[in-house]
């Protein structure tokens, strides 16, 4: 594949219908996008903030508690709404799912219109690296806000700042149960043991473990279960105003707004913690921050991030030379992400001509819609349901590991049929308002083969031509 196709698809999200013909230095154009990136484009800036999202969940929770009491329902408040009575399902969908649906539509609108598709792609990469999953009811409304407030503003700075922003966001704290984690010897737990003669609230290690295994060092990099436990203790005290339960909420500062991330010292495990052989004796919230900043610049983190980034841009088995080069840049700059991207773009390996990756449902849909001037989706189109049907529901990977970033994940025959079906529906909606013969050279650039061009030209109708264009091997891959 030639350089202009790769710049638009492997590094970007596909060419827009109104992009000028590709010319000039493709690498320089990609680097220029980093400086022009808008972290809060209009569709995203218009969304409700954390307080409104938290209020919607609190209203649902209170209504559900009232109904539980009336019906003597023993189901936990935070359980997913599967199997709930219809009236409760309607309650959960009304506002909470409304915030989710609004965020999905805003994400898609921003991606379609973006003049800076490289940083847009990087935003999606990092949101999947720090994955939260809206399968948990408390997270549904916050999932989009997590990407928009924790990820987007930090993709061009230091990895340490991105890491801390992701860890401290309500979506992460709620998804990995940190909002209910109490230091075993914290003042609150000690008081409960002493006064009530029973164990106090317990320590939850989920967040600490996933930060070490997924977000920073990676698996099998030398940390132990003792490190996980010590790190979990250092993280105690972090909670979410209005959305936790029990003692944590009773100790919430009076000026805390629902949805705020708050540190409550009385929930924090006192004393020093030793993690990866280093002693951390900072007080309160400073202890976890010190650990996070050290993890962010650890050599194992540099290699873990380098490997994931190389795989995303150079294929399932990224060249060792590319991983080494990215890891060296990460360590030399202390995790400066802009420098890391410049090294990536300047490297020869991601520009290899052979197809390296298969587009995910998200990538493929965005690239299709970027290429069309005509409105391809109806105003009442359920965007969230569309991506669920394609096999990649947004912010619902079902695991803290996020969606697997490998060809086999997306290249199955059933998944391809779903794409062909959607392409046919889109083409039918557009009809003769778009000419595939004119679009093909623009969207595929120098990757358009004579055989593909001839097949599109011989299509029986404009709609069929469009469907054929979006199903060509060059359009399906990046």
Phi and psi in degrees as a GROMACS rama.xvg file:
@    title "Ramachandran Plot"
@    xaxis  label "Phi"
@    yaxis  label "Psi"
@TYPE xy
-92.7681  168.027  UNK-2
-64.9782  -37.2298  UNK-3
-72.661  -34.6209  UNK-4
-64.2326  -44.7383  UNK-5
-64.1179  -41.2533  UNK-6
-60.1141  -40.1258  UNK-7
-78.4497  -32.6343  UNK-8
-109.112  -44.8504  UNK-9
-73.4517  -37.2379  UNK-10
-97.9836  -22.3127  UNK-11
-115.435  -150.717  UNK-12
-122.352  19.4966  UNK-13
97.0743  153.627  UNK-14
-76.3359  147.948  UNK-15
-87.1609  156.537  UNK-16
-60.4125  -26.2009  UNK-17
-103.14  11.4512  UNK-18
-68.4064  142.441  UNK-19
-67.0239  160.283  UNK-20
-57.0748  136.966  UNK-21
-61.6101  133.724  UNK-22
-160.82  163.043  UNK-23
80.7982  -162.94  UNK-24
-84.2736  106.263  UNK-25
-63.243  -37.6386  UNK-26
-65.6314  -44.228  UNK-27
-63.0431  -36.6942  UNK-28
-65.8975  -37.7145  UNK-29
-65.8654  -43.8019  UNK-30
-62.8652  -37.4095  UNK-31
-62.8376  -29.5501  UNK-32
-62.1041  -31.8048  UNK-33
-61.0061  -39.5508  UNK-34
-76.7583  -16.937  UNK-35
-101.1  1.17344  UNK-36
-66.1269  132.636  UNK-37
-104.532  111.619  UNK-38
-72.9155  -13.2436  UNK-39
-135.29  68.2666  UNK-40
-65.2821  162.138  UNK-41
-50.6068  -44.2925  UNK-42
-59.9524  -33.5409  UNK-43
-83.1751  -40.6191  UNK-44
-61.7142  -25.544  UNK-45
-80.8552  -7.24599  UNK-46
-75.8827  157.372  UNK-47
-65.5458  152.411  UNK-48
-91.5535  -172.078  UNK-49
-59.4926  -40.0959  UNK-50
-61.7529  -44.2635  UNK-51
-65.7192  -38.5895  UNK-52
-65.3597  -44.924  UNK-53
-62.9736  -41.4822  UNK-54
-61.0138  -38.3764  UNK-55
-63.4922  -41.7033  UNK-56
-68.8332  -41.707  UNK-57
-61.921  -41.1454  UNK-58
-62.0933  -45.2026  UNK-59
-60.8478  -46.077  UNK-60
-61.5054  -42.5389  UNK-61
-67.1235  -41.6086  UNK-62
-62.6983  -40.4758  UNK-63
-67.7964  -39.0719  UNK-64
-61.7419  -39.1331  UNK-65
-63.8924  -43.0472  UNK-66
-69.8843  -35.4517  UNK-67
-60.6119  -44.7823  UNK-68
-63.0138  -41.5951  UNK-69
-69.3661  -36.5972  UNK-70
-98.8516  -1.08793  UNK-71
55.9278  43.6446  UNK-72
-84.9012  123.911  UNK-73
-93.3032  3.94149  UNK-74
-68.1408  135.326  UNK-75
-59.5446  147.306  UNK-76
-58.9214  -36.9246  UNK-77
-87.5918  4.94166  UNK-78
-66.4949  151.885  UNK-79
-64.4692  158.87  UNK-80
-86.3201  12.1374  UNK-81
-62.4961  128.564  UNK-82
83.4341  -0.377493  UNK-83
-73.2196  154.297  UNK-84
-58.4563  152.911  UNK-85
-54.7632  -37.5687  UNK-86
-65.3397  -32.2993  UNK-87
-74.4501  -36.8397  UNK-88
-61.1546  -40.6665  UNK-89
-63.5979  -40.1863  UNK-90
-60.7504  -45.7748  UNK-91
-68.1582  -33.8195  UNK-92
-76.4687  -28.9065  UNK-93
-56.7844  -60.2371  UNK-94
-106.42  -44.8603  UNK-95
-62.278  -50.1084  UNK-96
-70.9678  -24.6819  UNK-97
-62.7786  -41.2728  UNK-98
-64.0162  -38.6431  UNK-99
-64.2683  -48.5877  UNK-100
-62.339  -40.3535  UNK-101
-62.0242  -40.3945  UNK-102
-68.4936  -39.0066  UNK-103
-60.8701  -46.775  UNK-104
-64.5127  -39.7812  UNK-105
-65.4872  -40.8641  UNK-106
-60.9376  -44.733  UNK-107
-66.1654  -43.566  UNK-108
-60.5542  -42.7072  UNK-109
-64.3269  -41.3385  UNK-110
-67.6629  -40.1326  UNK-111
-65.0373  -41.2947  UNK-112
-87.0668  -12.8568  UNK-113
-59.768  129.804  UNK-114
-85.8928  -0.743341  UNK-115
-128.133  70.5325  UNK-116
-68.6358  -24.077  UNK-117
-63.4251  -55.2618  UNK-118
-64.0324  -25.8174  UNK-119
-64.507  -46.2041  UNK-120
-61.0642  -40.7814  UNK-121
-63.7826  -35.7215  UNK-122
-58.4869  -45.8763  UNK-123
-66.9592  -36.4043  UNK-124
-60.4402  -48.0989  UNK-125
-71.1295  -33.9986  UNK-126
-64.0031  -32.4531  UNK-127
-77.5585  -32.5956  UNK-128
-64.0594  -45.3362  UNK-129
-97.8812  59.4894  UNK-130
-70.7656  135.179  UNK-131
-116.891  158.475  UNK-132
-128.504  126.747  UNK-133
-77.4382  14.3223  UNK-134
-67.0964  -24.2534  UNK-135
-89.1261  127.909  UNK-136
-55.4722  -41.7389  UNK-137
-65.6193  -19.295  UNK-138
-93.1996  -19.9995  UNK-139
-51.6944  -54.0292  UNK-140
-68.7138  -27.0364  UNK-141
-88.8318  -10.9229  UNK-142
-60.7261  -48.1976  UNK-143
-67.4142  -40.6732  UNK-144
-59.4338  -34.6847  UNK-145
-58.8003  -49.3662  UNK-146
-65.1816  -40.8404  UNK-147
-76.5514  -31.0956  UNK-148
-103.577  -32.6059  UNK-149
-95.3805  -37.4355  UNK-150
-91.9012  -59.7034  UNK-151
-52.4812  -46.6264  UNK-152
-71.3275  -8.02153  UNK-153
-119.514  7.37761  UNK-154
-76.54  -11.9472  UNK-155
-108.397  2.94441  UNK-156
-102.417  -144.53  UNK-157
-83.2452  143.779  UNK-158
-59.9666  -34.4842  UNK-159
-60.6443  -39.9415  UNK-160
-69.6228  -38.6832  UNK-161
-62.4936  -44.751  UNK-162
-59.807  -49.0705  UNK-163
-65.067  -41.252  UNK-164
-62.2065  -40.8751  UNK-165
-67.5396  -44.1619  UNK-166
-64.7646  -37.2747  UNK-167
-86.6409  -4.81615  UNK-168
-73.2219  144.739  UNK-169
-54.5053  -36.429  UNK-170
-60.1805  -42.9214  UNK-171
-70.1231  -42.313  UNK-172
-64.9369  -36.0299  UNK-173
-79.0898  -40.5208  UNK-174
-63.4451  -42.8949  UNK-175
-100.749  20.1686  UNK-176
65.6546  19.229  UNK-177
-67.8979  -27.8843  UNK-178
-64.875  -16.3618  UNK-179
-112.812  20.804  UNK-180
-97.8582  126.66  UNK-181
-120.538  138.964  UNK-182
-61.0949  131.066  UNK-183
-56.8626  -32.4515  UNK-184
-113.278  23.2386  UNK-185
-67.6484  160.469  UNK-186
-53.4979  -39.0164  UNK-187
-67.549  -49.9744  UNK-188
-63.355  -39.904  UNK-189
-63.1724  -42.5924  UNK-190
-64.1221  -39.9064  UNK-191
-65.71  -42.4068  UNK-192
-62.3501  -42.9904  UNK-193
-70.1334  -46.3187  UNK-194
-83.6456  -32.249  UNK-195
-109.841  -6.45833  UNK-196
65.5132  29.6386  UNK-197
-141.097  161.011  UNK-198
-59.5839  143.627  UNK-199
-78.8574  178.251  UNK-200
-56.5861  148.107  UNK-201
-97.9159  172.361  UNK-202
-85.3434  135.784  UNK-203
-112.844  125.474  UNK-204
-98.3022  2.72447  UNK-205
-56.5688  -51.6038  UNK-206
-64.1902  -46.5358  UNK-207
-58.9063  -42.5844  UNK-208
-65.7023  -44.9849  UNK-209
-69.9856  -32.7794  UNK-210
-61.112  -44.7294  UNK-211
-69.4898  -45.1491  UNK-212
-80.524  -38.9924  UNK-213
-109.124  -40.6769  UNK-214
-89.475  -27.5716  UNK-215
-126.742  -87.6536  UNK-216
-67.4285  -38.9162  UNK-217
92.3716  167.182  UNK-218
-71.4861  152.676  UNK-219
53.1831  49.4508  UNK-220
-118.779  18.499  UNK-221
102.902  -9.58972  UNK-222
-79.2552  156.424  UNK-223
-117.645  172.97  UNK-224
-61.5363  -34.041  UNK-225
-63.0747  -36.9727  UNK-226
-64.8779  -41.4693  UNK-227
-59.9793  -47.2143  UNK-228
-64.6599  -43.6805  UNK-229
-63.6619  -40.2762  UNK-230
-66.6511  -41.2517  UNK-231
-59.2385  -38.1578  UNK-232
-67.0531  -38.5874  UNK-233
-64.2531  -30.0496  UNK-234
-80.4096  -14.1625  UNK-235
-61.9794  149.166  UNK-236
106.907  -26.1391  UNK-237
-76.4456  126.328  UNK-238
-151.804  -177.597  UNK-239
-121.735  125.439  UNK-240
-62.8917  129.728  UNK-241
84.8462  -13.1075  UNK-242
-118.525  -7.87711  UNK-243
-84.043  -167.445  UNK-244
-138.848  159.754  UNK-245
70.939  -140.939  UNK-246
-60.3222  -34.9788  UNK-247
-58.0794  -41.3112  UNK-248
-75.4473  -32.1125  UNK-249
-68.229  -23.6731  UNK-250
-95.3579  4.70544  UNK-251
-63.9506  136.356  UNK-252
-56.7478  144.768  UNK-253
-62.5218  -27.961  UNK-254
-92.6343  7.33314  UNK-255
-73.9739  132.178  UNK-256
-92.222  135.647  UNK-257
-50.7842  133.48  UNK-258
97.1462  -12.4131  UNK-259
-72.0723  144.664  UNK-260
-83.0336  128.161  UNK-261
-130.562  143.97  UNK-262
-106.548  125.18  UNK-263
-114.549  111.293  UNK-264
-61.4908  -31.4849  UNK-265
-70.9485  -10.5771  UNK-266
-97.5134  -7.75032  UNK-267
-85.1025  138.684  UNK-268
-68.8224  121.677  UNK-269
-75.7635  158.702  UNK-270
93.2546  171.32  UNK-271
-73.8135  157.382  UNK-272
-129.075  143.666  UNK-273
-110.423  120.549  UNK-274
-132.744  125.284  UNK-275
53.3257  37.9726  UNK-276
81.3001  0.502446  UNK-277
-109.937  137.714  UNK-278
-90.1108  132.005  UNK-279
-118.86  111.561  UNK-280
-118.12  21.4834  UNK-281
-66.133  150.738  UNK-282
-81.6447  147.06  UNK-283
52.7174  -134.951  UNK-284
-64.5189  -22.171  UNK-285
-67.2018  -23.0233  UNK-286
-66.4262  -51.2155  UNK-287
-64.7684  -37.6019  UNK-288
-63.4796  -39.2474  UNK-289
-63.1408  -40.9447  UNK-290
-63.6067  -45.2916  UNK-291
-60.8888  -40.9274  UNK-292
-68.4036  -34.9873  UNK-293
-69.5697  -42.215  UNK-294
-61.9262  -36.139  UNK-295
-64.8541  -23.9379  UNK-296
-113.261  10.4518  UNK-297
-67.8363  142.694  UNK-298
-55.5876  -35.9487  UNK-299
-66.6414  -35.6692  UNK-300
-65.033  -43.459  UNK-301
-56.0962  -43.5288  UNK-302
-73.1374  -38.2387  UNK-303
-62.4255  -47.7583  UNK-304
-65.7323  -43.1935  UNK-305
-59.3721  -40.9817  UNK-306
-66.1312  -45.2023  UNK-307
-65.3066  -41.6543  UNK-308
-67.3195  -41.8606  UNK-309
-63.0198  -41.1059  UNK-310
-63.1276  -40.4455  UNK-311
-63.7459  -33.1541  UNK-312
-106.726  -13.5978  UNK-313
-129.059  6.77356  UNK-314
107.089  173.021  UNK-315
-56.0578  -37.0351  UNK-316
-118.461  81.8701  UNK-317
-67.0515  144.9  UNK-318
-59.7602  138.515  UNK-319
-59.0706  -35.5778  UNK-320
-62.7603  -37.0925  UNK-321
-68.7287  -43.6006  UNK-322
-61.0988  -45.422  UNK-323
-60.5984  -42.0898  UNK-324
-66.3348  -43.008  UNK-325
-67.7816  -42.2643  UNK-326
-62.8511  -39.6335  UNK-327
-64.9116  -40.5387  UNK-328
-64.0745  -43.5524  UNK-329
-58.2046  -46.3608  UNK-330
-69.8454  -40.455  UNK-331
-65.6615  -31.984  UNK-332
-101.728  2.48368  UNK-333
68.2859  31.0729  UNK-334
82.3555  33.1818  UNK-335
-75.4186  113.277  UNK-336
-73.1036  -36.1731  UNK-337
-61.2816  -40.4998  UNK-338
-64.1716  -39.4121  UNK-339
-61.3851  -42.7973  UNK-340
-67.1537  -38.3741  UNK-341
-63.6398  -39.7274  UNK-342
-64.7639  -39.9838  UNK-343
-60.3663  -50.0257  UNK-344
-64.9758  -35.236  UNK-345
-76.7377  -16.5428  UNK-346
-74.8264  145.288  UNK-347
-74.9373  -28.1849  UNK-348
-60.3844  -43.6406  UNK-349
-67.2318  -12.3161  UNK-350
-96.0764  12.1663  UNK-351
-58.4159  140.677  UNK-352
-68.9125  -33.9072  UNK-353
-69.2868  147.973  UNK-354
-58.2572  130.988  UNK-355
-105.337  -36.0557  UNK-356
-135.16  153.793  UNK-357
-98.5754  133.276  UNK-358
-63.0683  135.204  UNK-359
-69.3502  164.926  UNK-360
-53.771  -38.766  UNK-361
-63.3972  -51.3007  UNK-362
-58.4938  -45.595  UNK-363
-64.9197  -44.8135  UNK-364
-64.3944  -44.7636  UNK-365
-62.5491  -43.8288  UNK-366
-65.2008  -34.9178  UNK-367
-65.7263  -47.1735  UNK-368
-71.5891  -29.3844  UNK-369
-65.5491  -28.0105  UNK-370
-83.0552  -7.26593  UNK-371
-111.297  125.38  UNK-372
-76.1385  -39.4969  UNK-373
-69.6008  148.388  UNK-374
-64.2195  117.661  UNK-375
-96.1057  -21.0772  UNK-376
-119.414  139.105  UNK-377
-69.9506  157.233  UNK-378
-62.8969  -22.9679  UNK-379
-99.2116  7.87544  UNK-380
-60.9245  130.496  UNK-381
-83.9935  94.5506  UNK-382
-64.647  -42.3614  UNK-383
-60.2604  -42.9427  UNK-384
-66.1195  -34.8293  UNK-385
-60.3434  -45.5733  UNK-386
-71.0119  -29.1492  UNK-387
-63.8647  -43.2919  UNK-388
-64.146  -32.5165  UNK-389
-78.8129  -8.36849  UNK-390
97.9174  8.80385  UNK-391
-139.327  69.7825  UNK-392
-59.7673  133.537  UNK-393
-68.0134  135.34  UNK-394
56.6235  32.0536  UNK-395
-139.231  58.2471  UNK-396
-73.5419  -13.9982  UNK-397
80.9578  2.09862  UNK-398
-157.772  147.523  UNK-399
-62.8387  -14.4871  UNK-400
-76.0761  -10.6924  UNK-401
75.0673  -173.888  UNK-402
-75.5833  139.288  UNK-403
-67.8084  134.249  UNK-404
-102.35  59.2984  UNK-405
-133.622  156.367  UNK-406
-56.9027  -46.0256  UNK-407
-61.954  -23.4158  UNK-408
-62.3696  -33.5698  UNK-409
-118.118  -3.17369  UNK-410
-98.4065  14.1355  UNK-411
-69.8792  156.762  UNK-412
-65.2376  -37.6781  UNK-413
-64.1745  -40.5673  UNK-414
-64.5185  -38.7953  UNK-415
-64.4119  -38.8182  UNK-416
-64.5528  -36.4729  UNK-417
-61.7454  -38.9958  UNK-418
-68.77  -42.9566  UNK-419
-60.2517  -40.7199  UNK-420
-64.4275  -44.8132  UNK-421
-66.687  -41.7491  UNK-422
-59.5983  -38.8518  UNK-423
-66.8432  -39.8312  UNK-424
-65.4316  -43.9322  UNK-425
-62.7135  -45.1039  UNK-426
-62.6059  -39.3288  UNK-427
-64.5142  -35.5225  UNK-428
-69.4189  -37.68  UNK-429
-81.4739  -36.2138  UNK-430
62.0535  -128.97  UNK-431
-92.8941  15.9463  UNK-432
-80.4273  -4.61902  UNK-433
-139.19  140.368  UNK-434
-109.681  109.241  UNK-435
-61.9028  -29.9846  UNK-436
-65.4781  -34.7417  UNK-437
-82.67  -31.804  UNK-438
-72.9427  -36.5266  UNK-439
-55.3595  -48.2327  UNK-440
-64.4165  -30.9761  UNK-441
-72.4875  -47.4873  UNK-442
-77.2975  -35.8393  UNK-443
-97.7753  -13.0468  UNK-444
48.746  -128.117  UNK-445
-81.0096  8.27983  UNK-446
-98.2775  -1.2014  UNK-447
-73.346  118.154  UNK-448
-87.147  154.535  UNK-449
-57.2894  -37.0894  UNK-450
-65.3251  -42.9476  UNK-451
-66.3557  -42.7124  UNK-452
-61.0509  -40.1743  UNK-453
-67.9089  -41.6675  UNK-454
-63.4872  -41.791  UNK-455
-65.7292  -40.187  UNK-456
-65.3995  -29.1362  UNK-457
-91.9793  6.05203  UNK-458
-58.9201  148.486  UNK-459
-72.0389  -22.0474  UNK-460
-151.267  161.252  UNK-461
-57.3706  -39.6263  UNK-462
-63.9205  -42.0443  UNK-463
-64.5464  -36.948  UNK-464
-61.3054  -42.2618  UNK-465
-63.5064  -46.3479  UNK-466
-59.9591  -38.8015  UNK-467
-66.6455  -40.5457  UNK-468
-58.6187  -46.5396  UNK-469
-75.3106  -8.24287  UNK-470
-107.928  4.10908  UNK-471
-67.0933  149.388  UNK-472
-55.0993  -38.041  UNK-473
-65.6699  -34.431  UNK-474
-78.0944  -28.3168  UNK-475
-76.9631  -19.8547  UNK-476
-111.898  166.487  UNK-477
